[in-house]
Amino acid sequence: MTSDDLNSIAVIGGGTMGVGIAYVAALAGMPVAVVEPDNGRAEGMRRTIRDTVASAIGRGKLDQAGGDALARRITHVAAVEDLAAELSLIIESIPERVDLKLDVLARCAARRPRLLASNTSALSIDRLSQAVSDPGTFLGMHFFNPVWSIKLVELVRGAATSEATLATARVFVAALGKESLTVRDVPGFATSRLDLIASLEAMRMLESGVASAADIDRASVLAYRHPVGPLRLSDIVGLDVRLDIARTLEAVHGERFRPPQLLIDMVAEGKLGVKSGHGFFAWPDPSRKEA
């Protein structure tokens, strides 16, 4: 399969990751349907696309005509059942809840896509494949936030994932201008385990008063040349997402992935990072963005 064959893409979920995946696919010239049943989130998705296109035009990455064409390639539907049958690729990008993903993946499989992927950060692809009628066409396709900036996509091969499915996934990733690595289906894969363990340790350092959030992040950026510190990155990812992944990996890998009480308390208080306007750092209030 060539990139020209990937001419019909759908993304399930209009949150931060779903919008990012839709944007980079549309930037690569692919028409993308985004399934998002929540009207407020759908409007937020449209706003994010407008803002990102405007930013790209302002930085000279796109001209006005190219930006307008990109935005037109992204459409919105309210339900999986509204998607056309036999799409080239459907990518599920919804919250890290097994029950929710199993339901959505079963509904996606009923649309008979040539390829079906989950953007899960930590859940077992073999477990999720139980909802899929043809697990040979199913794999993990783990993008990173912000999707438009980070060049890596982690492909997760389940026990039944076929060589043809992996090959097609690699073609898709390359068409996006990104690179892929392939890992086997071990909870947390490779990147989530490395990323999460650093973030949890940074939270424990903050919790015990080692240094401020800003200085912990500066240490990571200046000493190890990370582009962003672990606490700021956690705010961007979403502290609720961090907590869900930590609990998943703690159940499998043990105490080293135990979420700090600080993280548990912040999520309970609604301090989720960028999406709520407050996390380890203060962020612009998302409810005050102009439409």
PyMOL commands that set and color helices and strands:
alter all, ss='L'
color gray80, all
select helices_A, chain A and resi 3-5+16-27+39-58+64-72+80-82+98-109+125-131+135-137+163-175+191-207+213-224+230-237+239-253+255-257+261-268+286-288
alter helices_A, ss='H'
color red, helices_A
select strands_A, chain A and resi 9-12+32-35+74-77+89-92+116-118+138-142+152-157+179-184
alter strands_A, ss='S'
color yellow, strands_A
deselect
rebuild
show_as cartoon
